[in-house]
Amino acid sequence: MPVTEYINNIIASSAQTIHALHILRSHGMQTESIHTIYQAVVIAKLTYASWWSFTTATDRQRLEEAVIRRRIRSGLSSSNQLSLAEIVEDADIFICNSPMQVVTTIKT
């Protein structure tokens, strides 16, 4: 699957998730729970696998606008949250460091 098609899928599914979260909020779900679901579903899609290095600047801008800025406008997180690049970078650092942590734990 080309990266652009993958990005289109992320944007579409994120929009559906955001819409569902609006409905849950209108039915009385607590804000903290909505933030947790957003993190678990949308942010997980953004940080899954290592597709980020195959994106163009235009792809990244589309994702930032469609997913990250929309979460702020929708009230799914505060405006002081990480940018998309920071989210992906943090996930990459975690993934790269995790195998070493496992090996170190096994050795001791």
Phi and psi restraints in degrees (value plus and minus 20) as a CYANA .aco file:
   2 PRO   PHI     -81.6   -41.6
   2 PRO   PSI     132.4   172.4
   3 VAL   PHI     -80.8   -40.8
   3 VAL   PSI     -60.0   -20.0
   4 THR   PHI     -80.8   -40.8
   4 THR   PSI     -60.3   -20.3
   5 GLU   PHI     -86.0   -46.0
   5 GLU   PSI     -59.9   -19.9
   6 TYR   PHI     -81.9   -41.9
   6 TYR   PSI     -62.6   -22.6
   7 ILE   PHI     -84.5   -44.5
   7 ILE   PSI     -62.3   -22.3
   8 ASN   PHI     -78.4   -38.4
   8 ASN   PSI     -60.7   -20.7
   9 ASN   PHI     -84.7   -44.7
   9 ASN   PSI     -61.8   -21.8
  10 ILE   PHI     -82.5   -42.5
  10 ILE   PSI     -64.7   -24.7
  11 ILE   PHI     -83.4   -43.4
  11 ILE   PSI     -64.6   -24.6
  12 ALA   PHI     -85.4   -45.4
  12 ALA   PSI     -66.5   -26.5
  13 SER   PHI     -89.8   -49.8
  13 SER   PSI     -52.3   -12.3
  14 SER   PHI     -86.3   -46.3
  14 SER   PSI     -60.5   -20.5
  15 ALA   PHI     -82.0   -42.0
  15 ALA   PSI     -59.9   -19.9
  16 GLN   PHI     -85.2   -45.2
  16 GLN   PSI     -61.9   -21.9
  17 THR   PHI     -84.1   -44.1
  17 THR   PSI     -64.3   -24.3
  18 ILE   PHI     -81.3   -41.3
  18 ILE   PSI     -61.5   -21.5
  19 HIS   PHI     -81.5   -41.5
  19 HIS   PSI     -64.9   -24.9
  20 ALA   PHI     -81.7   -41.7
  20 ALA   PSI     -58.6   -18.6
  21 LEU   PHI     -86.8   -46.8
  21 LEU   PSI     -54.7   -14.7
  22 HIS   PHI     -82.1   -42.1
  22 HIS   PSI     -62.0   -22.0
  23 ILE   PHI     -84.7   -44.7
  23 ILE   PSI     -64.1   -24.1
  24 LEU   PHI     -81.5   -41.5
  24 LEU   PSI     -60.0   -20.0
  25 ARG   PHI     -83.5   -43.5
  25 ARG   PSI     -61.3   -21.3
  26 SER   PHI     -87.5   -47.5
  26 SER   PSI     -39.8     0.2
  27 HIS   PHI    -115.4   -75.4
  27 HIS   PSI     -11.6    28.4
  28 GLY   PHI      80.4   120.4
  28 GLY   PSI     -11.1    28.9
  29 MET   PHI     -86.1   -46.1
  29 MET   PSI     120.9   160.9
  30 GLN   PHI     -88.3   -48.3
  30 GLN   PSI     127.5   167.5
  31 THR   PHI     -79.0   -39.0
  31 THR   PSI     -61.0   -21.0
  32 GLU   PHI     -80.0   -40.0
  32 GLU   PSI     -61.3   -21.3
  33 SER   PHI     -85.7   -45.7
  33 SER   PSI     -59.7   -19.7
  34 ILE   PHI     -84.8   -44.8
  34 ILE   PSI     -61.9   -21.9
  35 HIS   PHI     -81.9   -41.9
  35 HIS   PSI     -60.8   -20.8
  36 THR   PHI     -84.1   -44.1
  36 THR   PSI     -64.2   -24.2
  37 ILE   PHI     -83.6   -43.6
  37 ILE   PSI     -62.9   -22.9
  38 TYR   PHI     -77.7   -37.7
  38 TYR   PSI     -67.8   -27.8
  39 GLN   PHI     -79.9   -39.9
  39 GLN   PSI     -64.9   -24.9
  40 ALA   PHI     -89.0   -49.0
  40 ALA   PSI     -53.1   -13.1
  41 VAL   PHI    -117.9   -77.9
  41 VAL   PSI     -79.1   -39.1
  42 VAL   PHI     -94.6   -54.6
  42 VAL   PSI     -70.6   -30.6
  43 ILE   PHI     -84.2   -44.2
  43 ILE   PSI     -54.2   -14.2
  44 ALA   PHI     -81.5   -41.5
  44 ALA   PSI     -59.5   -19.5
  45 LYS   PHI     -84.2   -44.2
  45 LYS   PSI     -58.3   -18.3
  46 LEU   PHI     -89.6   -49.6
  46 LEU   PSI     -50.2   -10.2
  47 THR   PHI    -121.0   -81.0
  47 THR   PSI     -19.5    20.5
  48 TYR   PHI     -94.0   -54.0
  48 TYR   PSI     113.3   153.3
  49 ALA   PHI      44.5    84.5
  49 ALA   PSI    -190.1  -150.1
  50 SER   PHI    -138.5   -98.5
  50 SER   PSI      30.7    70.7
  51 TRP   PHI    -101.8   -61.8
  51 TRP   PSI     -37.4     2.6
  52 TRP   PHI     -77.1   -37.1
  52 TRP   PSI     -59.7   -19.7
  53 SER   PHI     -87.7   -47.7
  53 SER   PSI     -34.8     5.2
  54 PHE   PHI    -113.1   -73.1
  54 PHE   PSI     -20.4    19.6
  55 THR   PHI    -107.8   -67.8
  55 THR   PSI     136.0   176.0
  56 THR   PHI    -116.1   -76.1
  56 THR   PSI     151.6   191.6
  57 ALA   PHI     -81.5   -41.5
  57 ALA   PSI     -55.8   -15.8
  58 THR   PHI     -85.5   -45.5
  58 THR   PSI     -62.8   -22.8
  59 ASP   PHI     -79.3   -39.3
  59 ASP   PSI     -65.7   -25.7
  60 ARG   PHI     -84.4   -44.4
  60 ARG   PSI     -59.8   -19.8
  61 GLN   PHI     -85.2   -45.2
  61 GLN   PSI     -60.9   -20.9
  62 ARG   PHI     -81.0   -41.0
  62 ARG   PSI     -64.4   -24.4
  63 LEU   PHI     -85.1   -45.1
  63 LEU   PSI     -64.1   -24.1
  64 GLU   PHI     -78.8   -38.8
  64 GLU   PSI     -65.5   -25.5
  65 GLU   PHI     -89.5   -49.5
  65 GLU   PSI     -67.3   -27.3
  66 ALA   PHI     -96.9   -56.9
  66 ALA   PSI     -51.8   -11.8
  67 VAL   PHI    -128.2   -88.2
  67 VAL   PSI     -76.3   -36.3
  68 ILE   PHI     -92.0   -52.0
  68 ILE   PSI     -69.5   -29.5
  69 ARG   PHI     -88.3   -48.3
  69 ARG   PSI     -52.1   -12.1
  70 ARG   PHI     -86.7   -46.7
  70 ARG   PSI     -53.5   -13.5
  71 ARG   PHI     -84.1   -44.1
  71 ARG   PSI     -54.7   -14.7
  72 ILE   PHI     -91.3   -51.3
  72 ILE   PSI     -67.4   -27.4
  73 ARG   PHI     -81.0   -41.0
  73 ARG   PSI     -52.9   -12.9
  74 SER   PHI    -104.0   -64.0
  74 SER   PSI     -26.3    13.7
  75 GLY   PHI      56.5    96.5
  75 GLY   PSI       3.1    43.1
  76 LEU   PHI    -105.7   -65.7
  76 LEU   PSI     -30.9     9.1
  77 SER   PHI    -184.3  -144.3
  77 SER   PSI     148.7   188.7
  78 SER   PHI    -101.8   -61.8
  78 SER   PSI     144.7   184.7
  79 SER   PHI     -92.5   -52.5
  79 SER   PSI     -31.7     8.3
  80 ASN   PHI    -111.7   -71.7
  80 ASN   PSI      -5.9    34.1
  81 GLN   PHI     -94.0   -54.0
  81 GLN   PSI     146.4   186.4
  82 LEU   PHI     -86.3   -46.3
  82 LEU   PSI     132.7   172.7
  83 SER   PHI     -96.6   -56.6
  83 SER   PSI     150.7   190.7
  84 LEU   PHI     -81.5   -41.5
  84 LEU   PSI     -63.8   -23.8
  85 ALA   PHI     -79.8   -39.8
  85 ALA   PSI     -61.0   -21.0
  86 GLU   PHI     -87.5   -47.5
  86 GLU   PSI     -58.1   -18.1
  87 ILE   PHI     -83.0   -43.0
  87 ILE   PSI     -67.1   -27.1
  88 VAL   PHI     -86.9   -46.9
  88 VAL   PSI     -60.6   -20.6
  89 GLU   PHI     -82.5   -42.5
  89 GLU   PSI     -63.5   -23.5
  90 ASP   PHI     -81.6   -41.6
  90 ASP   PSI     -60.1   -20.1
  91 ALA   PHI     -86.3   -46.3
  91 ALA   PSI     -60.7   -20.7
  92 ASP   PHI     -83.2   -43.2
  92 ASP   PSI     -62.5   -22.5
  93 ILE   PHI     -82.2   -42.2
  93 ILE   PSI     -64.2   -24.2
  94 PHE   PHI     -81.9   -41.9
  94 PHE   PSI     -65.8   -25.8
  95 ILE   PHI     -84.6   -44.6
  95 ILE   PSI     -63.0   -23.0
  96 CYS   PHI     -86.8   -46.8
  96 CYS   PSI     -53.0   -13.0
  97 ASN   PHI    -105.1   -65.1
  97 ASN   PSI     -43.6    -3.6
  98 SER   PHI     -80.1   -40.1
  98 SER   PSI     -65.9   -25.9
  99 PRO   PHI     -79.5   -39.5
  99 PRO   PSI     -57.4   -17.4
 100 MET   PHI     -86.6   -46.6
 100 MET   PSI     -56.5   -16.5
 101 GLN   PHI     -85.7   -45.7
 101 GLN   PSI     -58.4   -18.4
 102 VAL   PHI     -86.5   -46.5
 102 VAL   PSI     -65.8   -25.8
 103 VAL   PHI     -81.6   -41.6
 103 VAL   PSI     -64.9   -24.9
 104 THR   PHI     -81.6   -41.6
 104 THR   PSI     -60.6   -20.6
 105 THR   PHI     -85.5   -45.5
 105 THR   PSI     -59.8   -19.8
 106 ILE   PHI     -87.7   -47.7
 106 ILE   PSI     -58.9   -18.9
 107 LYS   PHI     -85.5   -45.5
 107 LYS   PSI     -53.4   -13.4
